[in-house]
């Protein structure tokens, strides 16, 4: 129970306890005893003491510099002896290792492929391998791969306690596989937007509406009478205008 509490606390703080650090160091050194891990995953130089923990490979110091040039979004480089490790990082090394990782990253390499010697060619190969993923196994079966490449020697006992070897572990996501949220098309037609609900009428509005309705319901005037008087007012008189009477004679 005490050990579990220490591990949990170290994960939260990001720095493992002394006991955990010693355990992680022991696990890594045991992994380096496995034959595929005795050589650099990229150039095959003997005695690697560096690793790209998110890719799960042990590499030499020269290739470690080239991994750093890839950027931390692709390769996260640590020294086996000099850096502090966490449980997550060690678990990923236990889950992969050079044999399983190269079965995935170098699947399409020809059998007679010759590892580049000069730095420029080696760096190009490493970028093609991990960044552009030119040689990957597109239908990679992780479970079958770990069965084909069991950890041998004393390191096998170390890996048994790591349940991550029983399930597929995907390397750290790169920019090409990062989640991209779906784009929402802009609204081009404002008429498609739902109309707002009408506001509830006020008491004053109700009174005005009632008065208007009462006036509307009043009986309409008799159209016949309107027409009769309208004709009498508007029609011109048919009687001739009276003529002027002659003025009486004064003589």
C-alpha positions in Angstrom: 0.0 0.0 0.0 2.9 2.3 0.8 4.5 1.6 -2.6 1.3 2.3 -4.4 0.9 5.7 -2.7 4.4 6.7 -3.5 3.9 5.8 -7.2 0.7 7.7 -7.4 2.3 10.7 -5.7 5.3 10.7 -8.0 3.1 10.6 -11.1 1.2 13.6 -10.0 4.3 15.6 -9.2 6.1 14.4 -12.4 9.2 13.3 -10.4 9.4 9.6 -9.3 10.4 8.7 -5.8 13.9 7.3 -5.2 12.6 3.8 -5.0 10.7 4.2 -8.3 13.7 5.7 -10.0 15.9 2.8 -9.0 13.2 0.4 -10.2 12.9 2.1 -13.6 16.7 2.2 -14.0 16.8 -1.6 -13.3 14.1 -2.3 -15.9 15.8 -0.3 -18.6 19.2 -1.9 -18.0 17.5 -5.3 -18.1 15.9 -4.4 -21.4 19.3 -3.5 -22.8 20.4 -7.0 -22.2 17.9 -8.3 -24.8 19.7 -9.0 -28.0 17.8 -6.7 -30.4 18.3 -3.8 -27.9 22.1 -4.3 -27.8 22.3 -2.5 -31.1 21.0 0.9 -32.2 17.6 0.6 -33.8 18.7 2.8 -36.7 22.4 2.4 -37.5 23.0 -0.9 -35.6 25.9 0.5 -33.6 26.6 -1.6 -30.5 25.9 -0.5 -27.0 23.1 2.1 -27.2 22.5 4.2 -24.1 19.8 6.5 -25.4 16.2 6.0 -26.3 13.2 7.6 -28.0 10.8 6.5 -25.4 7.6 7.4 -27.2 8.8 5.3 -30.2 10.0 2.6 -28.0 13.5 2.3 -29.5 17.0 2.2 -28.0 19.5 4.2 -30.1 23.2 5.4 -30.0 24.3 8.9 -29.1 24.7 9.9 -32.8 21.3 8.8 -33.8 19.9 10.4 -30.6 20.9 13.8 -31.9 19.2 13.1 -35.2 16.0 12.0 -33.3 16.1 15.4 -31.5 16.2 17.1 -34.9 12.9 15.5 -35.8 11.2 17.6 -33.1 9.5 16.6 -29.8 6.2 16.0 -31.6 7.8 12.9 -33.3 10.6 11.7 -31.0 11.2 12.2 -27.3 14.8 11.4 -26.5 16.2 10.5 -23.1 19.4 9.1 -21.7 19.1 5.7 -20.1 21.6 6.5 -17.4 21.5 10.3 -17.0 17.9 11.3 -17.2 14.9 10.7 -14.9 12.3 8.3 -16.2 8.6 7.9 -15.4 6.4 4.8 -15.3 4.7 5.7 -18.5 8.0 6.1 -20.4 9.4 2.8 -19.1 6.2 1.0 -19.9 6.4 2.1 -23.5 9.9 0.8 -23.8 8.7 -2.5 -22.3 5.8 -2.6 -24.8 8.0 -2.0 -27.9 11.7 -2.4 -27.9 13.9 -2.5 -31.0 12.6 -5.8 -32.5 8.9 -5.0 -32.4 9.4 -1.3 -33.3 11.5 -2.1 -36.3 9.1 -4.7 -37.5 6.6 -1.9 -37.7 8.8 1.0 -38.9 11.1 -0.9 -41.3 8.7 -3.5 -42.8 9.2 -2.2 -46.3 13.0 -2.0 -46.3 14.6 -4.5 -48.8 16.5 -7.4 -47.3 19.8 -6.2 -48.7 19.3 -2.6 -47.4 22.6 -1.1 -46.3 22.5 1.3 -43.3 23.8 4.7 -44.3 27.2 5.7 -42.8 27.5 9.4 -43.3 25.5 11.8 -41.1 23.5 13.4 -43.9 22.3 10.0 -45.3 21.6 8.7 -41.8 19.5 11.7 -40.9 17.5 11.4 -44.1 16.9 7.7 -43.4 15.7 8.4 -39.8 13.3 11.1 -41.0 11.9 8.8 -43.7 11.5 6.1 -41.1 9.8 8.0 -38.2 8.5 11.2 -39.7 7.4 10.3 -43.2 6.8 6.7 -42.3 7.8 5.4 -45.7 8.7 1.9 -44.6 5.9 1.1 -42.0 3.8 -2.0 -41.9 0.3 -0.7 -42.7 -1.4 -3.9 -41.5 0.8 -4.3 -38.4 -0.3 -6.9 -35.9 1.1 -5.8 -32.6 -0.1 -9.0 -30.6 1.5 -11.3 -33.2 4.7 -9.2 -33.2 5.3 -9.5 -29.4 4.7 -13.2 -29.6 7.3 -13.5 -32.4 9.8 -11.4 -30.4 9.6 -12.4 -26.7 12.0 -10.8 -24.3 14.7 -13.2 -23.4 16.9 -13.6 -20.3 16.5 -11.9 -17.0 14.6 -9.0 -18.7 11.7 -11.4 -19.4 10.8 -11.3 -15.6 10.9 -7.5 -15.7 8.5 -7.3 -18.6 6.0 -9.8 -17.1 5.0 -7.2 -14.5 4.2 -4.7 -17.3 0.6 -5.3 -18.5 1.2 -3.0 -21.5 2.9 -5.9 -23.4 -0.4 -7.6 -23.5 -2.2 -4.9 -25.4 -1.4 -2.7 -28.5 0.4 0.5 -27.6 0.3 3.2 -30.2 3.4 5.5 -30.5 2.9 9.2 -29.7 0.7 10.9 -32.2 2.4 13.0 -34.8 1.0 16.0 -36.6 -0.3 13.8 -39.4 -2.4 11.8 -37.0 -3.5 14.5 -34.6 -7.2 15.1 -34.2 -8.6 17.8 -36.3 -12.0 19.1 -35.3 -14.7 19.1 -38.0 -15.3 22.4 -39.8 -18.8 23.8 -39.3 -20.0 25.5 -42.5 -21.0 29.2 -42.1 -24.7 30.2 -42.3 -25.2 31.8 -45.7 -28.9 32.3 -45.6 -30.3 34.2 -42.7 -33.9 33.3 -43.7 -33.2 29.7 -42.6 -32.7 30.8 -39.0 -35.7 30.0 -36.8 -37.9 33.0 -36.1 -38.1 34.3 -32.6 -41.2 33.5 -30.6 -43.6 36.5 -30.3 -43.5 38.3 -26.9 -46.6 38.0 -24.6 -49.0 40.9 -25.0 -49.1 43.5 -22.2 -52.3 44.5 -20.3 -52.4 47.8 -22.2 -52.1 46.1 -25.5 -54.9 43.7 -24.6 -57.2 46.6 -23.7 -56.4 48.4 -27.0 -57.0 45.3 -29.0 -60.4 44.8 -27.3 -61.5 48.4 -28.0 -60.4 48.0 -31.7 -62.4 44.8 -31.9 -65.5 46.5 -30.5 -65.3 49.3 -33.1 -64.8 46.7 -35.8 -67.9 44.8 -34.7 -70.2 48.0 -34.9 -72.9 47.7 -37.6 -71.9 49.2 -40.9 -74.0 52.1 -42.3 -76.8 51.4 -44.8 -75.1 51.5 -48.2 -78.4 52.4 -50.0 -78.8 55.5 -47.9 -75.2 56.5 -48.3 -75.6 56.1 -52.1 -78.9 58.1 -52.1 -77.6 61.1 -50.2 -74.3 60.9 -52.0 -76.0 61.2 -55.3 -78.1 64.1 -54.1 -75.0 66.0 -53.0 -72.8 65.2 -55.9 -75.3 65.2 -58.8 -75.8 68.6 -60.6 -79.3 70.2 -60.6 -81.3 69.4 -63.8 -83.6 72.6 -63.6 -82.4 75.5 -65.8 -81.0 78.5 -64.1 -83.6 81.3 -63.8 -83.1 84.1 -66.3 -82.7 87.7 -65.1 -86.1 89.7 -65.0 -86.0 92.8 -67.1 -85.7 96.0 -65.1 -88.9 98.0 -64.8 -89.2 101.0 -67.0 -88.9 104.4 -65.4 -90.5 106.3 -68.2 
